[in-house]
Amino acid sequence: MSGAGDGDATGFRHQPVLLDRIVELFAPVPPGWVVDATVGGAGHAAAILERHEHLRVLGLDQDADALAAATERLAPYGDRARLAHVRFDALRSAVERLATTPVSGVLFDLGVSSPQLDRPERGFSYRHDAPLDMRMDRDQVRSAAEVVNDTDERDLARILRTYGDERFAARIARTIVARRPVRTTTELAEIVREAIPAAARRTGGHPAKRTFQAIRIAVNAELDILADSVDAALDVLAPDGRCAVLSYHSGEDRIVKSRLRYAATGGWRGPAHLPPPDHVRPTVRLLKAGAWTPDAGEQDANPRAASAHLRAAEKLGTPDGTPTDTPTDTPTEEPR
Ligand SMILES: C[S@@+](CC[C@H](N)C(=O)[O-])C[C@H]1O[C@@H](n2cnc3c(N)ncnc32)[C@H](O)[C@@H]1O
C-alpha cells in the first residue's frame, strides 16, 4: 500500500489508520459494494479497491474538500468507485440510490481528517489562529462560534464534560460565558488555559485539547447520529458482509461497542450460561471480543492513531441465505 498517506494535487494528506488490518477484514466478504461512510482522502478506500478486485466502493463524506481529494484519488478505479456528498446518517438512502448490488461491507473511520485539523481556515485547531468554525460541512449554518457564544452556561459545561471528558468543565464554561463574544481559536484556547488551575495545566497535553474536541463534536452532531448510523449499516449488509468502525475517543467507542453487542446478542442480556429465548435473534457475530488498536510503531509514526479502537462484526444469514431481520421485540435495550 505504498503511498497510502501521500497527498495529491488537492494537497489532502491523511495517513489512514490500521490500514492493513482494515484491508484484511474485507478480504473474505462476498462480491459487491463497500460503503466507506467517511471516505476522507480515500486512503482506506483506495487500498480496498487495489487489493480486492471483487469489491467496489461507495464513498460518503460531508466535507466537500475531502470529496474533491477522494474524487482524484479514486479516479483510476473508474466505475468501481462512486462518491456522494452526504452525512452518514443518510447511508441507507445513498445505498438505495447509488449501490445496486449487495452491500458487502461498511467502514466508518470516525472524527476529523488531518487536513481538517491542519488547515488554519477550517478553525478546528488551537494550534492556528482563525475564526472559530469547525464545521465539517461548510453548508451547515451552525459553526463553533454559535455553539461557544449562544449556548447557556449549563449546557456548555455539559458539552465539555460529555464530549471532552473535561473535569474542569464548569470552570471553563463559566469563564467562556464571562468573556463572550469569543471569535477566534486563539481567544478560546487562552480562555481555557486561564480557567484551568495552574497545576493541572502541566499534565495531559495542551489544556484546550479536550474543549476543542468537545465543541467540534457538538458542532457536527457527531455522537447524535452515530448509533442509528451503525444500526443502519448493519441492517443494509448482505449475509457474510462486514462492518468495521474506527473510533478515536471513549464516547464514540462506547456507542459503537454497545450497538455491535446489541446486534450480536439480539439484545439478550440474560445470564451467559442460559440459552436466549427463541424470539431473540442475533444479526451479526463479532469478529473480535474487544478492539484492535495500532501497535507502537504505527503510533510513533502517526500520533493521531494513538487513541484508535477498531471494532468489527460480520452479518449472519438465515439458513436459506436471506438476511436476518433486526429484532424489534427484544426484551432489553442496551443503553446508548
Ligand atoms: C478520519 S477521516 C477519514 C479518513 C479516510 N479513512 C482516509 O483514509 O483518508 C474522517 C472523515 O469523515 C468525515 N466525516 C465525519 N463525520 C461524518 C459524517 N457524519 N458523515 C459524513 N462524513 C463524515 C470527515 O469529514 C472526514 O473527512
PDBQT file of the ligand as one rigid body, heavy atoms in Angstrom, charges set to zero:
ROOT
HETATM    1  C1  LIG A 401     -10.689  10.224   9.820  1.00  0.00    +0.000 C 
HETATM    2  S1  LIG A 401     -11.260  10.926   8.339  1.00  0.00    +0.000 S 
HETATM    3  C2  LIG A 401     -11.355   9.570   7.227  1.00  0.00    +0.000 C 
HETATM    4  C3  LIG A 401     -10.081   9.292   6.519  1.00  0.00    +0.000 C 
HETATM    5  C4  LIG A 401     -10.164   8.186   5.472  1.00  0.00    +0.000 C 
HETATM    6  N1  LIG A 401     -10.485   6.909   6.064  1.00  0.00    +0.000 N 
HETATM    7  C5  LIG A 401      -8.879   8.094   4.676  1.00  0.00    +0.000 C 
HETATM    8  O1  LIG A 401      -8.294   7.010   4.627  1.00  0.00    +0.000 OA
HETATM    9  O2  LIG A 401      -8.475   9.114   4.098  1.00  0.00    +0.000 OA
HETATM   10  C6  LIG A 401     -12.941  11.194   8.682  1.00  0.00    +0.000 C 
HETATM   11  C7  LIG A 401     -13.731  11.775   7.546  1.00  0.00    +0.000 C 
HETATM   12  O3  LIG A 401     -15.088  11.550   7.848  1.00  0.00    +0.000 OA
HETATM   13  C8  LIG A 401     -15.843  12.688   7.552  1.00  0.00    +0.000 C 
HETATM   14  N2  LIG A 401     -16.999  12.626   8.443  1.00  0.00    +0.000 N 
HETATM   15  C9  LIG A 401     -17.019  12.716   9.783  1.00  0.00    +0.000 A 
HETATM   16  N3  LIG A 401     -18.275  12.585  10.239  1.00  0.00    +0.000 NA
HETATM   17  C10 LIG A 401     -19.060  12.391   9.157  1.00  0.00    +0.000 A 
HETATM   18  C11 LIG A 401     -20.461  12.179   8.972  1.00  0.00    +0.000 A 
HETATM   19  N4  LIG A 401     -21.298  12.158  10.000  1.00  0.00    +0.000 N 
HETATM   20  N5  LIG A 401     -20.925  11.987   7.730  1.00  0.00    +0.000 NA
HETATM   21  C12 LIG A 401     -20.072  12.018   6.651  1.00  0.00    +0.000 A 
HETATM   22  N6  LIG A 401     -18.753  12.233   6.764  1.00  0.00    +0.000 NA
HETATM   23  C13 LIG A 401     -18.246  12.408   7.997  1.00  0.00    +0.000 A 
HETATM   24  C14 LIG A 401     -14.925  13.847   7.809  1.00  0.00    +0.000 C 
HETATM   25  O4  LIG A 401     -15.317  14.955   7.036  1.00  0.00    +0.000 OA
HETATM   26  C15 LIG A 401     -13.577  13.271   7.367  1.00  0.00    +0.000 C 
HETATM   27  O5  LIG A 401     -13.315  13.557   6.011  1.00  0.00    +0.000 OA
ENDROOT
TORSDOF 0
